């Protein structure tokens, strides 16, 4: 029988396959280097393990292995649309409806894993501040204690009685946690809820601080590449994935496309690589072989410093002429920088504002793009007006900066009507073709 020609594998597919394999091998290599094995991990409670740090890191690497194996099942969805038989069948059977539903189901799983890995990376970054056995042991003790507190609450609320075995376990692990106060400072235990009163009965769910609190702390400590992996902000890291994990009827809907699914898959791989690198650091195990390759990849070819600065920390100044959200001509009137190093700019619309009742607004830096520095506004405007409004050139030449900006605001509608703003737009489009700006 004549062999059918095989489809050529795309470069993106090869790249994902290569990195996925590297991630899996790096995770297993590091697990083998830890002073713990599978029998110990499965047979001992984490808080009772002699090397609590190794126990914790072994479990973290298990999560990397899980996502590495599950990603094998994603590949069929990540091929180009015209090569995906499943998508052809769905289109023929039910048109765009079932295609959308299937893609959303796939993205739900992607977001579940991205959120889990973001949580792990956040904790690993914070463990660098408490990288001693006592803090890992306390963390693992509180994990099992919180589980038993939840079980006892379940017995009480839903079955009307308390379980004595669960009660004894709570006493044991609570005593173990309290003993930790002899050797470590609970105020430095970033994972604990600071409002917990250890001298009173502790309620389930009250031991740990919130995921949001941990994420914010981690973001302040993270390096540039880690911040990119963590998603820059809580909305990107947790809120958006949560809308996929939980029912989201009536909430913001996902944009589903082959490209977005591929990008999300790449983000999951990046998260896994950052977790592996941070786990090496905490375990104090040198990077060798493929792990060293991953480190170089992150720090060189995949370094995001320039891109990170371009979207979060542009050096714009008050008085600069900018586009906000790609289409609206504005002037910067104020600026601010957050504790995470991100910049925001307050702009006043020179063109017609989207909402007449909102003539000024704040935008994160990634949505504000420079058209002309305020120091060059005069000469650029003179250059344009020589052709369109030559009689106004001398007025512009002698006008002070503040008056010039005010004049621009008053003349914005007139400039729109005469096509002057279109010249700005053409100039902007020519220099920002690949900016990926959102559109309304």
C-alpha positions as CSV (number, residue, x, y, z in Angstrom):
1,X,0.0,0.0,0.0
2,X,1.3,3.4,-0.9
3,X,2.1,5.6,2.1
4,X,0.1,8.7,2.5
5,X,2.3,11.9,2.7
6,X,2.6,13.2,6.3
7,X,1.8,16.7,7.2
8,X,4.8,18.8,7.8
9,X,5.1,19.9,11.4
10,X,5.0,23.7,11.9
11,X,7.9,25.5,13.5
12,X,5.6,26.5,16.4
13,X,4.6,22.9,17.0
14,X,8.3,21.8,16.9
15,X,9.2,24.6,19.4
16,X,6.4,23.6,21.8
17,X,7.4,20.0,21.6
18,X,11.0,20.7,22.2
19,X,10.4,23.0,25.2
20,X,7.8,20.6,26.6
21,X,10.3,17.7,26.5
22,X,13.0,19.9,28.1
23,X,10.6,20.9,30.9
24,X,9.6,17.3,31.6
25,X,13.2,16.1,31.7
26,X,14.4,19.1,33.9
27,X,11.6,18.4,36.4
28,X,12.5,14.7,36.7
29,X,16.3,15.5,36.9
30,X,15.8,17.9,39.7
31,X,13.4,15.5,41.6
32,X,16.1,12.8,41.4
33,X,18.7,15.3,42.8
34,X,16.5,16.0,45.9
35,X,17.2,14.1,49.1
36,X,13.8,12.4,48.9
37,X,12.3,9.6,46.8
38,X,8.8,8.5,45.7
39,X,8.4,6.1,48.6
40,X,9.1,8.7,51.2
41,X,7.0,11.3,49.4
42,X,4.0,9.0,49.3
43,X,4.5,7.4,52.7
44,X,5.2,10.3,55.0
45,X,3.1,13.4,55.9
46,X,5.0,16.5,54.7
47,X,5.1,18.1,58.1
48,X,6.8,14.9,59.5
49,X,9.4,14.6,56.8
50,X,12.9,15.2,57.9
51,X,13.6,17.4,54.9
52,X,10.5,19.4,54.5
53,X,12.0,21.6,51.8
54,X,12.7,18.6,49.6
55,X,9.2,17.3,50.2
56,X,7.6,20.6,49.2
57,X,9.8,21.0,46.1
58,X,9.2,17.4,45.0
59,X,5.5,18.1,45.1
60,X,5.9,21.3,43.1
61,X,7.8,19.4,40.4
62,X,5.0,16.8,40.3
63,X,2.7,19.7,39.2
64,X,5.2,20.6,36.4
65,X,5.2,16.9,35.3
66,X,1.4,16.9,35.3
67,X,1.1,19.9,33.1
68,X,3.9,18.6,30.8
69,X,2.0,15.4,30.2
70,X,-1.4,17.0,29.8
71,X,0.0,19.4,27.2
72,X,0.5,16.3,25.0
73,X,-3.2,16.2,24.6
74,X,-3.4,19.9,23.7
75,X,-1.4,19.6,20.5
76,X,-4.3,18.6,18.3
77,X,-6.1,21.8,19.1
78,X,-3.0,24.0,18.6
79,X,-2.4,23.2,15.0
80,X,-3.5,25.6,12.3
81,X,-7.2,25.6,11.8
82,X,-7.1,24.3,8.2
83,X,-5.1,21.3,9.4
84,X,-7.4,20.3,12.3
85,X,-9.8,17.6,11.4
86,X,-11.7,18.0,14.6
87,X,-12.5,21.7,13.8
88,X,-13.6,20.7,10.3
89,X,-16.0,18.2,11.7
90,X,-17.4,20.7,14.2
91,X,-17.8,23.3,11.5
92,X,-19.7,20.8,9.3
93,X,-22.0,19.5,12.0
94,X,-23.0,22.6,14.0
95,X,-21.2,25.5,12.4
96,X,-19.5,28.1,14.6
97,X,-21.4,27.3,17.8
98,X,-19.8,24.0,18.6
99,X,-16.5,25.2,17.4
100,X,-16.6,28.1,19.9
101,X,-17.8,25.8,22.7
102,X,-15.1,23.3,22.0
103,X,-12.4,25.9,22.0
104,X,-13.7,27.5,25.2
105,X,-13.6,24.1,26.9
106,X,-10.0,23.7,25.8
107,X,-9.1,27.2,27.0
108,X,-10.8,26.5,30.4
109,X,-8.3,23.7,30.9
110,X,-5.4,25.9,29.8
111,X,-6.4,28.6,32.3
112,X,-6.8,26.2,35.1
113,X,-3.2,25.1,34.7
114,X,-1.9,28.6,34.2
115,X,-3.6,29.7,37.4
116,X,-2.2,26.8,39.4
117,X,1.3,27.4,38.1
118,X,1.1,31.1,38.8
119,X,0.2,30.3,42.4
120,X,3.1,27.9,42.7
121,X,5.6,30.4,41.2
122,X,4.4,33.1,43.6
123,X,5.0,30.8,46.6
124,X,8.4,29.8,45.3
125,X,9.5,33.4,44.9
126,X,8.3,34.1,48.4
127,X,10.0,31.1,49.9
128,X,13.3,32.7,48.9
129,X,12.8,35.0,51.9
130,X,12.2,32.0,54.3
131,X,14.3,29.3,52.7
132,X,14.8,27.2,55.8
133,X,13.4,23.8,56.9
134,X,11.3,25.3,59.7
135,X,9.2,27.5,57.4
136,X,8.6,24.7,55.0
137,X,7.6,22.5,57.9
138,X,5.2,25.1,59.2
139,X,3.7,25.6,55.7
140,X,3.1,21.8,55.3
141,X,1.8,21.6,58.9
142,X,-0.7,24.3,58.2
143,X,-1.8,22.7,55.0
144,X,-2.8,19.5,56.7
145,X,-4.2,21.3,59.7
146,X,-6.4,23.5,57.5
147,X,-7.6,20.3,55.7
148,X,-8.7,18.7,59.0
149,X,-10.3,21.9,60.2
150,X,-12.3,21.9,57.0
151,X,-13.3,18.2,57.4
152,X,-14.5,18.9,61.0
153,X,-16.5,21.9,59.8
154,X,-18.1,19.7,57.2
155,X,-19.0,17.1,59.8
156,X,-20.6,19.8,62.0
157,X,-22.4,21.8,59.4
158,X,-23.8,19.0,57.2
159,X,-24.0,16.0,59.5
160,X,-24.7,17.5,62.9
161,X,-21.8,16.1,64.8
162,X,-18.1,16.3,65.4
163,X,-15.6,13.5,64.6
164,X,-13.3,12.6,67.4
165,X,-10.5,11.3,65.2
166,X,-10.5,14.5,63.2
167,X,-10.5,16.5,66.5
168,X,-7.4,14.6,67.7
169,X,-5.6,15.3,64.4
170,X,-6.4,19.0,64.8
171,X,-4.9,19.0,68.3
172,X,-1.8,17.3,67.0
173,X,-1.1,19.5,64.1
174,X,-2.1,22.7,66.0
175,X,0.4,21.8,68.7
176,X,3.1,21.1,66.0
177,X,2.4,24.5,64.4
178,X,2.6,26.3,67.8
179,X,5.9,24.7,68.6
180,X,7.4,26.3,65.5
181,X,7.1,29.7,67.3
182,X,10.1,28.7,69.4
183,X,12.4,28.7,66.4
184,X,10.9,31.0,63.8
185,X,9.2,34.4,63.7
186,X,5.6,34.0,62.6
187,X,5.5,37.6,61.3
188,X,8.0,36.5,58.7
189,X,5.9,33.6,57.6
190,X,4.4,35.3,54.5
191,X,1.9,32.5,54.0
192,X,0.1,33.0,57.3
193,X,-3.0,35.1,58.0
194,X,-1.6,37.8,60.3
195,X,-5.0,38.2,62.0
196,X,-5.1,34.6,63.2
197,X,-5.2,34.3,67.0
198,X,-3.3,31.1,67.9
199,X,-4.6,31.1,71.4
200,X,-8.3,30.8,70.3
201,X,-10.0,28.0,68.3
202,X,-9.0,28.4,64.7
203,X,-11.5,28.3,61.9
204,X,-11.1,26.5,58.7
205,X,-9.8,28.8,55.9
206,X,-8.4,31.3,58.4
207,X,-4.8,30.0,58.6
208,X,-3.4,31.2,55.3
209,X,-3.4,34.7,53.9
210,X,-5.3,35.2,50.7
211,X,-4.0,34.2,47.3
212,X,-4.2,37.9,46.2
213,X,-2.0,38.9,49.2
214,X,0.7,36.3,48.3
215,X,0.6,37.3,44.6
216,X,1.1,41.0,45.4
217,X,4.1,40.2,47.6
218,X,5.6,37.9,45.0
219,X,5.1,40.5,42.3
220,X,7.1,43.0,44.3
221,X,10.0,40.6,44.7
222,X,9.9,39.1,41.2
223,X,12.5,39.9,38.5
224,X,11.3,41.1,35.1
225,X,10.9,37.7,33.5
226,X,9.1,36.4,36.5
227,X,6.7,39.3,36.4
228,X,5.9,38.6,32.8
229,X,5.3,34.9,33.7
230,X,3.1,36.0,36.6
231,X,0.9,38.0,34.3
232,X,1.8,41.6,35.4
233,X,-1.4,42.1,37.5
234,X,-4.0,40.1,39.5
235,X,-6.6,40.6,36.8
236,X,-4.4,38.8,34.2
237,X,-3.1,36.2,36.6
238,X,-6.2,35.2,38.5
239,X,-9.4,37.0,37.6
240,X,-9.4,36.2,33.9
241,X,-8.5,32.5,34.4
242,X,-11.1,32.3,37.2
243,X,-13.8,33.3,34.7
244,X,-12.8,30.1,32.8
245,X,-12.6,27.9,35.8
246,X,-15.9,29.0,37.3
247,X,-19.3,29.5,35.6
248,X,-19.2,32.8,33.8
249,X,-22.6,33.3,32.3
250,X,-23.1,37.0,31.7
251,X,-19.5,37.9,32.5
252,X,-16.8,39.0,30.1
253,X,-16.5,36.4,27.4
254,X,-13.3,34.8,26.1
255,X,-11.9,35.6,22.7
256,X,-11.3,32.2,21.1
257,X,-8.8,31.7,18.3
258,X,-6.1,29.3,17.4
259,X,-3.5,32.0,18.0
260,X,-4.7,32.8,21.5
261,X,-4.7,29.1,22.4
262,X,-1.1,28.8,21.1
263,X,0.0,31.9,23.1
264,X,-1.7,30.5,26.3
265,X,0.1,27.2,25.8
266,X,3.4,29.1,25.4
267,X,2.7,31.0,28.6
268,X,2.1,27.7,30.5
269,X,5.5,26.5,29.3
270,X,7.2,29.7,30.4
271,X,5.6,29.3,33.8
272,X,6.9,25.8,34.1
273,X,10.4,26.9,33.1
274,X,10.4,29.7,35.7
275,X,9.2,27.2,38.4
276,X,12.1,24.9,37.6
277,X,14.6,27.7,37.8
278,X,13.3,28.9,41.1
279,X,13.1,25.4,42.5
280,X,16.8,24.9,41.7
281,X,17.6,28.1,43.5
282,X,15.7,27.1,46.6
283,X,17.1,23.6,46.6
284,X,20.6,25.1,46.3
285,X,21.3,22.7,43.4
286,X,23.5,24.1,40.5
287,X,21.9,24.5,37.1
288,X,23.4,21.9,34.7
289,X,22.6,20.4,31.4
290,X,19.1,21.3,30.1
291,X,18.3,23.3,33.2
292,X,21.3,25.6,32.4
293,X,20.0,25.8,28.9
294,X,16.6,26.9,30.2
295,X,18.3,29.6,32.3
296,X,20.2,31.0,29.4
297,X,17.0,30.9,27.2
298,X,15.1,32.9,29.8
299,X,17.9,35.4,30.3
300,X,18.8,35.9,26.6
301,X,16.6,34.8,23.8
302,X,13.4,35.0,25.9
303,X,14.5,38.1,27.9
304,X,11.5,40.4,28.2
305,X,13.1,43.4,29.8
306,X,12.7,45.7,26.8
307,X,9.2,44.6,26.0
308,X,8.3,44.8,29.7
309,X,9.5,48.4,29.9
310,X,7.7,49.4,26.7
311,X,4.3,48.4,28.0
312,X,4.6,49.2,31.8
313,X,7.2,51.9,32.2
314,X,7.4,54.2,29.2
315,X,9.3,57.5,30.0
316,X,6.5,59.8,29.0
317,X,6.3,63.4,30.3
318,X,3.6,65.8,31.2
319,X,2.7,67.7,28.0
320,X,3.6,64.9,25.6
321,X,1.1,64.3,22.8
322,X,-0.1,60.6,22.9
323,X,-2.6,58.2,21.6
324,X,-4.7,56.5,24.3
325,X,-6.2,53.1,23.3
326,X,-4.7,53.5,19.9
327,X,-7.2,56.0,18.4
328,X,-7.7,58.9,20.8
329,X,-5.4,61.9,20.6
330,X,-4.5,63.1,24.1
331,X,-2.1,65.2,26.1
332,X,-0.4,63.8,29.2
333,X,-1.4,65.9,32.3
334,X,-0.2,63.7,35.1
335,X,1.7,60.4,35.8
336,X,2.1,57.9,38.6
337,X,4.2,54.8,39.3
338,X,2.9,51.9,41.5
339,X,4.9,49.9,44.0
340,X,5.2,47.2,41.4
341,X,7.1,49.6,39.1
342,X,4.3,50.1,36.6
343,X,3.5,53.5,35.2
344,X,0.1,55.1,34.5
345,X,-0.7,58.3,32.8
346,X,-3.6,60.8,33.2
347,X,-4.5,62.2,29.8
348,X,-6.8,64.9,28.6
349,X,-8.5,64.2,25.3
350,X,-7.6,66.5,22.4
351,X,-9.8,64.6,20.0
352,X,-13.5,64.0,20.9
353,X,-13.6,61.8,24.0
354,X,-15.4,58.4,23.8
355,X,-17.7,59.6,26.6
356,X,-18.4,63.4,26.6
357,X,-18.7,63.4,30.4
358,X,-15.2,62.0,30.8
359,X,-12.8,64.5,29.3
360,X,-9.8,63.2,31.3
361,X,-8.8,59.6,32.3
362,X,-6.1,57.4,33.7
363,X,-4.6,54.6,31.6
364,X,-1.8,52.0,32.3
365,X,1.3,52.8,30.2
366,X,0.6,49.9,27.8
367,X,-2.4,51.7,26.5
368,X,-0.6,55.1,26.0
369,X,1.6,55.6,23.0
370,X,3.8,58.5,22.2
371,X,2.9,60.6,19.2
372,X,5.2,63.6,19.9
373,X,7.2,64.7,22.9
374,X,6.0,68.0,24.2
375,X,9.3,69.6,23.3
376,X,8.7,68.7,19.6
377,X,5.0,69.5,19.4
378,X,5.6,73.0,18.1
379,X,7.9,72.1,15.3
380,X,5.8,69.1,14.2
381,X,2.7,71.2,14.2
382,X,4.3,74.0,12.3
383,X,5.5,71.4,9.7
384,X,1.9,70.2,9.3
385,X,0.3,73.6,9.3
386,X,2.6,74.9,6.6
387,X,0.6,72.8,4.2
388,X,-2.9,72.9,5.7
389,X,-3.1,76.2,7.6
390,X,-0.1,78.4,6.6
391,X,-1.6,81.6,8.1
392,X,-1.4,80.1,11.5
393,X,2.3,79.2,11.5
394,X,3.6,82.4,13.0
395,X,1.0,82.2,15.9
396,X,2.2,78.7,16.7
397,X,5.8,79.8,16.5
398,X,5.4,82.4,19.2
399,X,2.9,80.7,21.5
400,X,4.0,79.4,24.9
401,X,3.7,75.7,25.8
402,X,0.7,75.9,28.0
403,X,-1.2,78.1,25.5
404,X,-0.2,75.7,22.7
405,X,-1.7,72.7,24.5
406,X,-4.9,74.6,25.3
407,X,-5.1,75.6,21.6
408,X,-4.8,72.0,20.6
409,X,-7.6,71.0,22.9
410,X,-9.9,73.7,21.4
411,X,-8.9,73.0,17.9
412,X,-9.2,69.2,18.1
413,X,-12.6,68.9,16.4
414,X,-11.6,71.3,13.7
415,X,-8.4,69.4,13.1
416,X,-10.4,66.2,12.8
417,X,-12.7,67.8,10.2
418,X,-9.7,69.0,8.1
419,X,-7.9,65.7,8.3
420,X,-4.9,66.9,10.4
421,X,-5.4,64.1,12.9
422,X,-5.3,61.6,10.1
423,X,-1.7,62.6,9.5
424,X,-0.9,61.8,13.1
425,X,-2.7,58.5,12.7
426,X,-0.7,57.6,9.6
427,X,2.6,58.6,11.4
428,X,1.6,56.5,14.4
429,X,0.6,53.4,12.3
430,X,3.8,53.5,10.4
431,X,5.9,53.4,13.5
432,X,3.7,51.0,15.6
433,X,2.7,48.3,13.2
434,X,3.4,45.4,15.6
435,X,2.4,47.1,18.9
436,X,-0.7,44.8,19.3
437,X,-2.8,47.6,20.6
438,X,-6.4,46.8,21.7
439,X,-9.2,48.1,19.6
440,X,-12.6,49.1,20.5
